[in-house]
């Protein structure tokens, strides 16, 4: 599953996680997002969050995407980057 497929699935459910404004606020582009399939069938989605001028990374977005429900699940235990 690609980040674009995840984006479309979330938009169908009314989720605006990948809205232009949200991504601008966090200094992200679609190309920043990495997707990794997990053994339990979910996908780990991560991306760096940057300052407004994109000069430095301040944190990372990380969520689990559940394809069975087409929803993000918040995660605190996932690695930032692989």
N, C-alpha and C positions, 0 to 999 in steps of 0.2 A: 504494500500500500504506500502510495506517495503522499507527500504533504498536501498536494493539490486535491487528491481524493479525500483526505481527511477534512480539508477546508470545505469542500462541497457537501460532505455528509453533515458537518456541523451547521452550515448555512441552511440546509433543509430543515434542521431542527430549530432554527431561529437563533442560533448562537452567533454572536458577533466578535468572537475572539480574534479573528483575522481581518477585522474591519480596517480600512485605511487609517482611520484616526487612532485606533488602538496601536497599530503597528508603528505609526509615526511617533506616538507618545513614548514608546519603548525603544526607538531607534532600530527597528527591525525591518527586514524585507523577507519575502517568502524564501529566498535563497539561503537565508541564515538558518532555517529550520532543518534539523536532522531527525530522521525517523528510524527507529530500530524495533524490529519485531521481537517480542518477548515469548518465552516458552508457554505462558498461559493464554496466548492469543491476543493479548493487548499489544499496543504499540507505545513505546516511549518517544515522546516528542520534546526536543530541547532546542533552545536558541539563545544566543547571548542578548542581554539587554544593555543598550549603550546610552551614553549621555545624548542630549538633544543634538549636539554637534558631531556625534558619532566618533569622538576622539578617544573614548576609552570604554571598556566593558565594566559595568558596575555590578552585574549579577547575571543569572541565567534563568530563563523561563523553562519549566519542566512540567510536563503533564503526561498522564497515561491516557491514551485514546482507546476506548472500548468499542470495537466494531459491532458488537451485539446490540448495544444501545445507541450507538452513534453519538456518544457523549464523552467529554473529557472527565477524568477523575484526577483530583488533586493528589500530588505525591510529595512526600518529604524525604523519602529514602532513596530516590533515584540518583544515579551519578549525573554530574553536570555535563560532562563530555565523555565520549568514548573514542 
